[in-house]
């Protein structure tokens, strides 16, 4: 839901199409704001949607992005993205722990996650480390298979962490596990929704929203990982 709440160019196009259906109203320069102060140019029509790309929905519904933004949401959400990214991995004393199976680069290893297309994660090693990978909550430890540069490796577990052990630069560690699709019916704010999930990822929702419908993710159900080439940034410091 956090990911779906960001205004992307694709969602902005839907928002622009929706706005075109609304009646034209004059720009209000006279609405008093906090403290009774009325600054000049309180409202604007200057590239409003374009200038809010990357902002977050202030009042999203479970199936719809909505039409409004509160920029406290944008500030807090931007910080949250960093905290998520930063804590995907931890490294200390030669030990690397992968905590969440999302794409991430680092000086120690690069993580390529196939979730939710399939139950697979590839960890490409850059420095000698002792590796542990946290498996998703829907996976049982005995369902996980591990290969290190094509060679099978027997795993030990400490809680939810698969203990891969010592790995070297240029090794590729591949974990595979089931990633089934399931259907769940939930009640949110007195409304009933049907969720279609692969693992913990919502890939569709019924009924869809009317303004900017969320979870338009049919491609995740193809079970074929999609790739795009990008430049990844690896910081020297946290």
C-alpha positions as CSV (number, residue, x, y, z in Angstrom):
1,X,0.0,0.0,0.0
2,X,2.9,2.3,0.7
3,X,4.3,1.7,-2.7
4,X,0.9,2.2,-4.4
5,X,0.4,5.5,-2.5
6,X,3.2,7.3,-4.5
7,X,2.2,9.5,-7.4
8,X,4.0,8.0,-10.4
9,X,3.8,9.3,-13.9
10,X,1.4,6.5,-14.8
11,X,-0.9,7.4,-11.9
12,X,-0.5,11.1,-12.7
13,X,-1.8,10.4,-16.2
14,X,-4.9,8.8,-14.7
15,X,-5.3,11.8,-12.4
16,X,-5.1,14.2,-15.2
17,X,-7.7,12.3,-17.1
18,X,-10.0,12.4,-14.1
19,X,-9.5,16.1,-13.5
20,X,-10.5,16.7,-17.1
21,X,-14.0,15.4,-16.3
22,X,-14.5,18.0,-13.5
23,X,-16.1,21.4,-13.9
24,X,-13.7,24.4,-14.3
25,X,-13.5,26.5,-11.1
26,X,-11.8,29.9,-10.7
27,X,-8.4,30.1,-8.9
28,X,-9.0,31.2,-5.3
29,X,-6.6,33.9,-4.1
30,X,-8.6,35.0,-1.1
31,X,-9.1,31.9,1.1
32,X,-7.7,32.7,4.5
33,X,-5.2,30.3,5.9
34,X,-3.8,29.6,9.4
35,X,-3.7,32.7,11.6
36,X,-6.0,34.7,9.2
37,X,-3.1,35.5,6.9
38,X,-4.0,35.5,3.2
39,X,-0.8,35.4,1.1
40,X,-0.9,36.2,-2.6
41,X,-1.2,33.2,-4.8
42,X,-2.7,30.9,-2.3
43,X,-3.9,28.6,-5.1
44,X,-2.2,27.9,-8.4
45,X,-2.9,25.9,-11.6
46,X,0.7,26.0,-12.7
47,X,1.7,22.3,-13.6
48,X,0.2,21.1,-10.4
49,X,0.2,17.4,-11.3
50,X,3.6,17.5,-12.8
51,X,5.1,19.3,-9.8
52,X,3.7,16.6,-7.4
53,X,5.2,13.6,-9.1
54,X,6.8,11.6,-6.3
55,X,4.4,12.9,-3.6
56,X,2.2,10.6,-1.6
57,X,-1.6,10.3,-1.4
58,X,-3.1,11.9,1.7
59,X,-6.4,10.0,1.8
60,X,-6.0,6.8,-0.3
61,X,-8.6,4.1,-0.2
62,X,-7.7,0.4,-0.3
63,X,-8.3,0.3,-4.0
64,X,-8.0,3.9,-5.1
65,X,-5.2,6.5,-5.0
66,X,-7.8,9.3,-4.5
67,X,-7.2,13.0,-5.5
68,X,-5.6,14.7,-2.5
69,X,-2.1,15.2,-1.1
70,X,-1.0,16.3,2.3
71,X,2.7,17.1,2.2
72,X,3.4,15.8,5.7
73,X,2.7,12.4,4.0
74,X,5.3,13.2,1.4
75,X,8.0,14.2,3.9
76,X,7.4,11.2,6.2
77,X,7.1,8.8,3.3
78,X,10.4,10.0,1.8
79,X,12.1,9.3,5.1
80,X,10.4,5.9,5.3
81,X,11.8,4.9,1.8
82,X,15.3,5.6,3.1
83,X,14.8,3.6,6.4
84,X,13.5,0.7,4.3
85,X,16.4,0.9,1.9
86,X,19.0,1.2,4.7
87,X,17.7,-1.7,6.7
88,X,17.3,-4.2,3.8
89,X,20.8,-5.4,4.8
90,X,23.1,-5.2,7.9
91,X,26.8,-5.7,7.8
92,X,29.1,-6.0,10.9
93,X,32.3,-7.9,11.6
94,X,32.3,-9.6,8.2
95,X,28.7,-10.9,8.6
96,X,26.1,-9.8,6.1
97,X,22.4,-10.2,6.9
98,X,19.8,-9.7,4.2
99,X,16.6,-8.7,6.0
100,X,14.1,-8.0,3.3
101,X,14.1,-9.5,-0.2
102,X,14.0,-6.3,-2.3
103,X,16.5,-5.1,-4.9
104,X,19.5,-3.4,-3.2
105,X,23.1,-2.6,-4.1
106,X,25.9,-2.3,-1.5
107,X,29.6,-2.5,-1.3
108,X,29.3,-6.1,0.0
109,X,26.7,-7.6,-2.3
110,X,24.0,-6.8,-4.8
111,X,20.5,-8.2,-4.3
112,X,18.3,-9.1,-7.2
113,X,14.8,-10.2,-6.0
114,X,12.4,-12.0,-8.4
115,X,9.5,-11.6,-5.9
116,X,6.6,-11.5,-6.7
117,X,7.2,-13.0,-10.2
118,X,8.7,-16.1,-8.6
119,X,10.1,-17.2,-5.3
120,X,13.8,-16.5,-5.9
121,X,16.5,-14.1,-4.8
122,X,20.0,-13.8,-6.2
123,X,22.7,-12.3,-4.0
124,X,25.8,-11.4,-6.0
125,X,28.8,-11.3,-3.7
126,X,31.5,-8.5,-3.9
127,X,33.5,-9.0,-0.7
128,X,34.2,-12.1,1.5
129,X,31.3,-12.3,4.0
130,X,29.4,-14.8,6.1
131,X,25.9,-14.6,4.7
132,X,22.5,-15.0,6.3
133,X,19.2,-14.4,4.4
134,X,15.8,-13.9,6.1
135,X,13.2,-16.0,4.3
136,X,9.6,-14.6,3.8
137,X,7.0,-15.5,6.4
138,X,4.9,-17.7,4.1
139,X,7.9,-20.0,3.4
140,X,8.8,-23.0,5.6
141,X,12.5,-23.5,6.1
142,X,12.4,-27.0,4.6
143,X,11.0,-25.5,1.3
144,X,14.1,-23.4,0.7
145,X,16.8,-24.5,-1.7
146,X,20.2,-22.8,-2.0
147,X,22.9,-22.8,-4.7
148,X,26.2,-21.0,-4.5
149,X,27.6,-20.4,-8.0
150,X,25.5,-23.4,-9.2
151,X,26.5,-25.8,-6.4
152,X,23.9,-27.0,-4.0
153,X,24.5,-25.9,-0.4
154,X,22.8,-27.3,2.7
155,X,21.3,-24.6,4.9
156,X,21.0,-24.3,8.6
157,X,18.5,-21.9,10.2
158,X,18.5,-19.5,13.1
159,X,14.9,-18.4,13.4
160,X,13.8,-17.1,10.0
161,X,17.4,-16.6,8.8
162,X,18.9,-19.1,6.3
163,X,22.6,-19.5,7.3
164,X,24.4,-19.6,3.9
165,X,27.8,-19.4,5.4
166,X,31.1,-18.2,4.0
167,X,31.0,-16.8,0.4
168,X,33.6,-15.1,-1.8
169,X,33.6,-12.3,-4.4
170,X,32.0,-13.3,-7.7
171,X,29.9,-15.9,-6.0
172,X,26.1,-15.8,-6.8
173,X,23.9,-17.1,-4.0
174,X,20.5,-18.2,-5.3
175,X,17.6,-19.1,-2.9
176,X,14.4,-20.5,-4.3
177,X,11.1,-21.3,-2.5
178,X,7.4,-21.5,-3.2
179,X,5.5,-18.3,-4.1
180,X,1.9,-19.3,-4.4
181,X,-1.0,-17.1,-5.4
182,X,-4.0,-17.0,-3.1
183,X,-7.3,-15.1,-2.6
184,X,-8.4,-13.4,0.6
185,X,-11.6,-11.5,1.5
186,X,-11.0,-8.6,3.9
187,X,-13.1,-5.8,5.4
188,X,-11.5,-2.4,5.5
189,X,-13.4,0.6,6.9
190,X,-16.7,-1.3,6.6
191,X,-16.1,-2.2,3.0
192,X,-15.5,-5.7,1.6
193,X,-12.5,-6.3,-0.8
194,X,-11.2,-9.3,-2.4
195,X,-7.4,-9.4,-2.6
196,X,-5.3,-11.6,-4.9
197,X,-1.8,-12.1,-3.5
198,X,1.4,-13.8,-4.5
199,X,3.3,-14.3,-1.3
200,X,2.6,-11.1,0.6
201,X,2.2,-9.0,-2.6
202,X,-1.2,-7.8,-3.6
203,X,-1.4,-8.3,-7.4
204,X,-5.0,-7.4,-7.9
205,X,-8.0,-6.1,-5.9
206,X,-11.7,-6.4,-6.4
207,X,-13.5,-4.1,-6.7
208,X,-11.2,-1.7,-8.5
209,X,-11.2,2.0,-7.6
210,X,-13.1,4.5,-9.8
211,X,-10.5,7.4,-10.0
212,X,-7.0,6.0,-9.9
213,X,-7.4,2.3,-9.4
214,X,-4.5,0.7,-7.4
215,X,-2.8,-2.7,-7.8
216,X,-2.8,-2.7,-11.6
217,X,-0.3,-5.5,-11.5
218,X,-1.4,-8.2,-13.9
219,X,2.3,-8.6,-15.1
220,X,3.2,-9.9,-11.7
221,X,1.0,-12.9,-12.4
222,X,3.0,-14.0,-15.5
223,X,5.6,-15.7,-13.3
224,X,8.3,-14.3,-15.6
225,X,10.7,-11.8,-14.1
226,X,10.9,-8.5,-15.9
227,X,14.2,-6.7,-16.1
228,X,15.4,-3.2,-16.8
229,X,18.9,-1.9,-17.0
230,X,19.7,0.9,-14.5
231,X,22.7,2.5,-12.9
232,X,22.8,1.6,-9.2
233,X,24.3,4.0,-6.5
234,X,26.4,2.6,-3.8
235,X,27.2,5.1,-1.0
236,X,30.4,5.2,0.9
237,X,28.6,5.9,4.2
238,X,25.1,5.3,5.6
